[in-house]
Amino acid sequence: MEVCTNKLQNLNITSDVPGKMDDDTKVETQPDAIFEGDYLDDDEDLEPEVTLGSLQKPEEPQDWHLLLPQHFPSKAGGAPAWLDPVNLPSGKSSCCDFCGDPLRFVLQVYVPDGWKETTYHRAFFVFMCLSMSCLQLDQHEQGKDRAENPRRSVKVFRCQLPRVNAFYTAEEPKGCMGSQCLGAFRARLCDWCGTWEGKILCSHCREASYCSRKHQELHWRTSHENDCCQIPGSPDASILPDTGKVFPGHAWPEYVMDQEPELSCLTSSVKDNSKLMVVEGEVEPDAMMQLFMDQFEADDDNTCWASFIDRVERQPQVLRYCAGKRAKPLWAISTGYLTYTPLCIYCNGPLGYEFQLMSQLLYYFHVENERDPVDWATVVVYTCRESCDKSVSYKEEFIYGTVFMVPG
């Protein structure tokens, strides 16, 4: 099925974090979060509240400063502001399982969860391969049992920390700039992408580091071959430029994420809209019946897509967040539904829907200008209901994406 997404040019982000606490429990104040909320009650007549996320370009120095890790940002594009700045995902976790290239950073969402001591700070980091071919292969693999270690080209990692930790002060710094707000020790990052840990050193200068041989080769061909000899300690060392370090590797434009609640609407579907138009006299009954037949005698995918477009065009949204027990994703096509929910690969506990990326994000990234532009309708993220603490610092959660096929 070929679907056009040109109309999706204004979308926002949603947030709603579950709260679990007894009546007698005192909850400490947490840093402000973009995506924060509580589970709703079990009233079947109420639809879980959805928080929508939108993007704003940083303009002032303070805007850029607040994207640093110690301010726990929610952001899209650029390089990740790692929550745990030392124990980063590495090896195959940082690469596409199909082509082997390092994944590109998409966005991160800060969603603290006060019901548990170890989730005082909690964030998700989404990465994606730049190859549309790999995304299409991913769609075939995502339905496999996770015990079979299916290959993935889109990955999401959850990281969480207690309030008292080795990296940040108990209180988020306010009104600080520059040396007044020093971050914690951080792992050495790749000099090309600035995303993944740089474990491969340049054999010549022993200063530049890289996450992969590919990024080392790209950096060498573009600039490092000329710059290498200027680094102190290397042969023919001369003056090292005193400008701030800028990672030369291509990244998507960087944005700050804002949030607002999704507005309720009297018309929840195309069918309801049609009825309303008849009541208000905007369309004659006979014409309305023909419109109704044209819209709903189509296949299920077209009907689902019409409902999807109706929902997302009401408000800008690049991400929808809703972590309630009854929360459900907004699917773009009926054949894209997830028929089962896998278990957490770390604690074997249940997963639940928490947030989804919307295709408007691609509009902000200007992917249409790329050689092989990626395309997808929505990317849905399921996370461990208990936010388990086992195993590594960055735990891979489950992603289920709906990818558009490239027109033949």
Buried (B, 14 or more C-beta within 10 A) or exposed (E): EEBEBEEBEBBBBBBBBBBEEEEEEEEEEBBEBBBBBBBBEEEEEEBBBBBBBBBEEBEEEEEEBBBBBBBBBBBBBBBBBBBBBEEBBBEEBBBBBBEEBBBBBBBBBBBBBBBBEBBBBBBBBBBBBBBBBBBBBBBEBBEEEBEEEBBBBBBBBBBBBEBEBEBBEEEBBEEBEEEEBEBBEBBEBBBBBBBBBBBBBBEBBEBBBBBBEBBBEBBBEEEBEEBBEBBEEBEEEEEEEEEEEEBBBEBBEBBBBBBBBBEEEEBEBBBEBBEEBBEEEEBEEEEBEEBBEEBBEEEEBBBBBBBBBBBBBBBBBBBBBBBBEBBEBBBBBBEBEBEEEBBBBBBEEEBBBBBBBBBBBBBBBEBEEBEEBBBBBBBBBBBBBBBBBEEBBBBBBBBBBBBBEEEE
